[in-house]
Amino acid sequence: MRHDNGGDLLVAVLRELGIDTVFGIVSVHNLPLVEAVDRELRFVPVRHEASAVNAADAYGRARGSIGCALTSTGTGAGNAAGSLIESLSAGSSVLHVTGQVESEFLGSGRGFIHETKDQLGMLTAVSAYAATVPDTERAGRILREAARAALATPGGPASVEWPIDLQYAAQSDAPHTLTAPVLPSPTGGELGAAGALLASARRPVIWAGGGAVRARRELTRLLEATGAALVTSNSGRGAIPEDHGQVVGNFATTPAVRALLADADLLLTVGTHFRSNETADYTLALPAAHIQIDADAAALGRVHPATHPLHGDAGAVLDGLVPYARQAEDGWTGRVTAVRAEVRAALHDGIGPQAAICDALRAVLPREAVVARDVTIPSSSWGNRLLEIYDPRDNVFPRGGGIGQGLGMGIGAALARPGAPTVVMAGDGGLAVHLGELLTLAQERPRLTLLVFNDGGYGVLRNMQDRYAERRSGVDLVTPDFAALAHACGLPYLRIAAEEHAEPVLAEAVAADGPVLVEVDLTALGPMKSPFTPPVRIPGQ
């Protein structure tokens, strides 16, 4: 098949992938691509390349598929690197297409405009797949290879650099059907041995990570067949709806769950990598009997020794284990339910007046609603735990922990799912990192409520310094007048300054057809009972 230029070819591949919206910044080195996408699909002109990748990332997460970002050469591709690291950390599916200088000058070091030294090497370092389009005959194949790599397990971003002369040229393409790579399966002996251990367990705990979200049916069957507790990582939230009575959730390091783990006689983990912030920097005591299921062979036993490592697709392996399931001993499931209630009540009490906002959000949001969370105290303390999630596609957050990505992610998720409301939880410090995306929000007008928790700086780090240091450094920031800022951007503005404001304000914002900026004045609202500090160790403390 012949296409008049690279842009037309890209549109054809994106349609094969089911992508109808692309995020990026136009440049002299991607103009044919942007023009074709804007003509045939929807092009969203974000204000920074990092936001383009964040938005594409969340677009894919919210749909359970893949997103696409377009960036420019050199500095533009470099600007995208931080968000590519987030996608790589999360294993999320992003097709990142960036420009490149003309083929004649590629690698010559002449200082061609937008040229950088070894751009492909940079992209390789921050992507699961990276390639250069070498000619007009292989562009389609490379784009599809990139998409296949991004959609594989464990996945991650796939970057393609495309010289500008080849973008303008006519393309020859032979369409191909994307096929997912087949994952290995445990042997019958491996599955049987793990099944025997599962059958003998009387006090089981299951830990679901991000790898469990595509095995929801099988996970639910096993959970209910065993009466186990379900602990999750942040990435595993929603694999089973969090109002299920056996879902303890993302509370692994709380005293009550530590005690539960201490008494458990089996830990079965599904697609979790035991990240440092979810295991108290790897000090969390876990049961010695451990069945670990993961599609990434390198993850098996890497953090916690696995008695039975099972390499394969989570759904297939869980399905194979269900026949071995036996109900837990009398009283175990009841204890699980009690622990679930205990950890939630303790956190609800500990966050003080912010509990009113958490309660109001859940009350006004429909069951299907995206909750995108930047790295900020409300997100880290209660948004990642107490605010219930019912579907993993609604659970959007920067898994790598980088600040400032929430709004870009929220825009991508909102445009991926226009029929459902999206809420973004951001702090004033994180929002300032990509403040320009307020203009993208105003221009595209998705159904998005932006909650800005304003404490005048970097509250997490301020609390750390107040606790461990003698003075503050770099954490107190000038904060804009958010009412005036919203007005300047053409965005409706609302404010929460007291607990009784939370539900009526949030109800009004969520009911709106377009974007609304809601400032939460944390000074006026009042402090938490205990200042939140992140779960990281300070050497010597």
Summary of the structure (lengths in Angstrom):
residues: 541
radius of gyration: 23.9
end to end distance: 64.8
largest distance: 74.6
contacts: 2018
relative contact order: 0.10
helix: 43%
strand: 17%
